Structures are given as C-alpha cells and as structure tokens.
Amino acid sequence: MKLHGIDFGNILGASGVQGFFGEGYWFHNLFKPFGLDFSSMTFVSKTVTRWPHKGNMSLTRNYKPREFFPGCVRVRPWRGVMLNAVGLSNPGLEALLATGFWQGRTEPFFISVMSLANTSEGRLEELRQMVDLIGDQKSRFSAPFGLQINLSCPNTRHDPRQLVGESEKALVVASKLGVPLMPKYSVASASVATIKELEQNPLCDAICVSNTVPFGSPCINWQKAWGSKKSPLEKYGGGGLSGSALCLLVCDWIAYLRDAGFSKPINGGGGIMHPDDVLVYYEAGASSVFIGSVASLRPWRVKTIIDRANNLKWKR
C-alpha cells in the first residue's frame, strides 16, 4: 500500500500490538521460537492522546503494562476472541515524543492519535495541538511516517458515531502535517454511506477498518461469539471485542464499500487468525491488512500470516 509515494507494505500492525514504540510485551519473547515474528510488518504505534490519560491499565515508567495480566483484558483463546477496556492508557504525546524513539525509526510507520475532549470543538483543538507537536519534531524523524486518526475507540465516553461525522474537519486539521492521513473506523459505528463520502476528499489518503466492536453491539451475536450476553468488563463500560468473530463482518463491510464505488486504499483487519483469512480480505477488496489479537490468541501463526500477505499482489 503506497501513500504519498511511501511504501507502507501489505500488512500493518494493529495500533498497539507492539506497544508505543515496537517494544512489544513480555509474552512475545516466549512465543518467538514458535513463530511470533513481526519482521516484514509495518509498525503502528499504540494510540496516544494529547494529554496523559490514565485509562484502565496501569503503566510503568517505561510506559509498559505494569501487570502481566491486566484486569481490563479478558481472553477466550478457545473461541479465538478477546475483550479489552484498556481505555487508551498513555502518558500523552509530549512524553512519547520526548523519548526520541519514533524519531529514530528507520522504516515507514504510522503514529496513531485520538482526541478525547467532550465536544467536537474540543476534540479538533486537541488534534490541532497534536499536529503542531509532531510537526515541531518532523525534521528529526529518520523515516517517513503517516498519521492514523482513531475515530472509533469503544472505550471512551463519547458517541463514536459523532466522531465519524468529524472526519472531514479532522482531515483538514491534520493535513497541516503534510504526511499520509488514514482515519480509522469501526464497522459498528461507521456506515458504508458515511465513509463513501470520503471518496471525494483529497485529504483522505486511505481508511483503516475495523477497530474493536463495543460489547453489546447488535452486529455481533454475543452468545455465539463470547459465550455470554454479559460482559465481564461491565465496570469498565463493557470493552471492545476483537478476534475471529470480526473477520467476515469486516470483510462484508469492505465489499459493500467497494460495491458503492469507494476506490481509495483500505487497510482492513479484525479476526485474522489464519493465513487463509488474509485471502478473505484480499477478495473483499482490501488494499492491505493489519493484525492484532492473533498475536495473543494464535501467536504461532503470526509469521505465516505476514508471509501470506507479503506474497500476494494486492489490487489497489
């Protein structure tokens, strides 16, 4: 997938699957001998906000999860699904830029950002400030990078459908940075008709779909997917589902969008648990794929999934 002439590759990481800087998590080292290898995959940072945000996951001074098994994450590996209500725990953009780690990367990558203010005006102002902060550091970056604008996180307090309506204004604000822009949506909140409108927007270089699906969303059969209609993360708002239940749901959404005439690049992901799932996205009309929960649920398949994506000749 090329944007602004920059080759971002055929497969990206989901935001946060390798942490803020690509450092990964403690269990990644355990599975490396069994096929957990992220090489040949484009890095996407864990989503960062303008200001420090506590969320529901305690972090160390190095911005890693403090607990080995955080209470805001639940996994059902036999079903191939997981719930998370991390809630965008992060130290804020200034702290992450101050480390210099992003500036030192040598391959193209994406920084994922999200605004958390309670009003549309406030969210756009937060995005404007983040664009300015990154812009001040842009000359120090060794590699080209893009901005993934998260407009779909289920673990925040405002209506994600309202965020989708802010896409046009957010793209105008972010365009000041002069890098590829890729807004990220959820199939649970972004209608095909809404996203189709971005076809004519020259500031939208690509879209990313899908973020996790909020627990209770009618697009999922929760008894079948999770084994219960009640979330174990209710005290955190229910959390968002990722894993095998999303694959066909997201691919159908992509196919509908293509049928509606959308021709911009689509980075598709959700529920890719096996190399053959990459083909499902390919046939649906994706331009590239991303992987996330498979690194926790089926880590031994990560390398073969990446290899499958890189061996395909993507159509768009």
N, C-alpha and C positions, 0 to 999 in steps of 0.2 A: 504494500500500500504506500504509494508515493503522494506526499502532500507538500506543496511549495517546492517540488523537486527533491525533497528529502525522503529517502527510503526508510520507512518505519517497519518494514518487514511484513511477513504474512501472519505473524502471531505475536500478540502482546500479552503482558500480564494484566490481570485484573488489578485495579488500584488497591495497593496494599498487600498483594500476595507475597511480595518480597520486602515489605516494610517501607519505611520512608526513603531509604537510600539504596536498597538492594541487598541489605544485610541478612534478610531472611529471619527465620525463627529457630528456636532450639531444636525442634524435631526434624528440621530439614537435614541436619547433619546425620541423623540416624538413618534416613532413607536414601542418602546419596549413593550408597553401594547398590541400591535396588532400583535405580532408575530415576531418582529425583534430581534432574539436571535442567537448570533454567537457561543454559547457554543456547544461543541462537534464538532467543526470545527477547522482544523489546521490553525494557523496563518501564513501568508506570508507577509513580510514587503513590504511597498511601495518601488519601485525601487530606489536605491541610486547609485550615481556616485562617482568616485574618488575625484573629486574636486567639490566645491559648484557650482550649476548650477541654474541660475535664472529661466529659462523656461518661462512659460506664466502665472503662478499662484503665486501671492504674498503670502508669508508665514509670520506668526507671529514669535516671538522669541521662541515659543514652537513648531515651525515647523508645525503649523496647517494652513489651508487656511485662509487668512485674510478676504476675502469676503464670505458672506453667499451664494451668487450666482455668482461664478466666471464667467467672460466673456468668458473664454476659454472652457466652457462646455455648451452644448445645449441638452435639453431633450425633447423628444416627447413621453410622457407616454402612450398616446392612441395607439401608434404604437408599444410600447414596445422597443424603441431604444433610444440610446443617442450617441452624438459625444463628444469627448474630444480632446483638443490640449494642455493639461497641460504642455507637453514638459519636463517631468522629473524634475520639480522644486524640489530642495532639497539642504540641507546645506552641502552636502559632507559627505563621510564615516567617516572621523575622528570626526566630530561633533556629529554624531549619536552614534558612539561607546563611546564617552566621557560621554554620559548620563548614561550609565550603564544599560539601560532598557532591551536591548537584553540579556545581561549577567544575568539578574535577572529572566528571564522567566523560568518556571518550567516544561513546556511541550514541546515536539519536535516542531520545526518550521523551516521555510525557510527564509533566507535573500536573497532578490532579488537585483542583481547588474547589471550594464550595463556600458560599456566603450563608450566614446563619441568622441575620437580623430578622426581626418580626414583620417588617414592612418591605414592600417592593423597593421603595426608595433606599431604605437602609441596606438591603442586600446588594443593590447596584453600587452603592457607595463603598461597601466593603470590597467588592470586586475591583472597583476602581483603585482602591488603595493597594490591593494585592498586585494588580498590574503594574502600578508605579514601583512597588518594592522590587518585583522581579526585573522590571525594566532598568532599575538602577544598577543591577548586578549583571545584566545581559552580556555586556562586553567581557565579563570574566568567565563566561561559560566556554568550555573547550569543545563541546559538541552541540550540534543543533538540537532544539527541543520544541515540543508542542505543548499546548495547554488543553487539558481535558477539564471541561467545566461541568461539574457534577450538579445536575438539576433534578436529582431523583432519589436521594438517600432517604430510606424509610424511617431512619432512626432520629429524625429531627422533629420539631414540634409544629412545623407549618405544613400546609396542604401542598403536596408535590404537584398537584395539577395547576396551582397558582404559579409555581416555579417554571413550568413548561411554557406558560404564557409570557414569561420574561425573556425567552430565548433571544428574540430579536434585539432587545435593548442590551442584554448581556454581551452579545456578539459585538455590538458597536463599541462598548466599553473595552472589551478585551482586544479588539483589533489594534489598539494603540501599541500593543506589544510587538506586533509585526512577526508573529510566529503562527504556525498552523493551529487552527482552533477546532476542537472536536467536542461539542456538547454531549453529555451522557444522559440517557433517559432510562426509564423503566417501562416495560410493557404494561404494567399495572396502572400507570398514570398518564402515559403519552399515547394519544390516539394516532392512528395512521394519518387521518385527515390533518391533524395539527402539524405533525412532522413533515408531511408532504409540502407544507407552505415554505419550508426552508429550502426547497429546490431552487427557488429564485433568489435566494440570499447569497450574494457573492462572498460574504464574510464567513459563512459556514463551509469549512473545508471537508468535513466528514461528520458522521454521528457515531456514537457508541451506544449499543443496546445489548443486554439489559442489566440494570442494577438489580439488586435483590428484590423479591416481591414481598410486600408487607404482610405479616401474618393476618389471616382473615380475609384477604383479598378474594373476591368472587371468581377470579380467573384460575384459581387453584382448588382442586378437590383435596381439602386438608386431611380428611380422614385417610385417604389413599396415599397422599404424599408424605405426611408426617406421622400418621397413625393416631391422630387425635385432633379434635377441633378446638382444643385449648392450648395456648402457647405456654411452655414452661418459662418464658421470659416476659410474662404479663406485667410484672412490676417495672419492666423497662419499656413498656409500650408494645410488647409482642415480638419485636425483632423482625428481621427480614430473612426470607428463605433463599437459599442457593443450593445448587446441586441438580441431580438428574431430572427432577420434575420440571425444570425450566427449559430443557433443550427444545422439545417440539413446540412449546408455547412461543419461545422467542423466534424460532425459525419460521413458524407460520406468520408471525408479525412482520418479519423481514420480507417474506414472499408477498404479503399483501401490500407492503410499501412499494416494492418493486413493481407490482402489477398496477399500482396507482400512478406510476411514472417517475418515481424518485430515482435519480441517476447518480447522485453523489456517493462517494465511498461509505460503506457501512462496516464498522468493526463490531462483529457480533460475538456474543458469548453468553454463557449460562448453561449449566448442565453438561458440559463437555467432559465426559468421564472415560471416553474410549476413543482411539484414533478414528474409528468409523463415524463418530459424532461430528468430526471436522467435515466430513463429506456431506453430512446433512446441512450444515451451514453453507457450504460451498454451493450446493444445489439450490438452496433457498435464495441465494443472491448476495450473500455477504462478500465483502471485498477482502476481509481478513478476519481472524478470530482472536478471542482472548480467553485465557484460562485462569481460574481462581480456586474454587473449592476442591477441585481434583487434587491439588497439592496436599490437602489434608485428608481427603476421603479415599483417593486412589493414587498415592504419591508415586508408586512404582510405574505408573503409566505416563508420567509427565514427559519423559524424553521421547517416547514413541509418538505421543500426540504432537509435540513440537516438530518432530521429523516429518510426520504426515502433512502438517500444514505447510512446511517449507518445501515439500516435494510436489505440491500442486501448482498449476499455472492458473492463478486467480484471474477472473474475467474482468474485474473492474479495479 
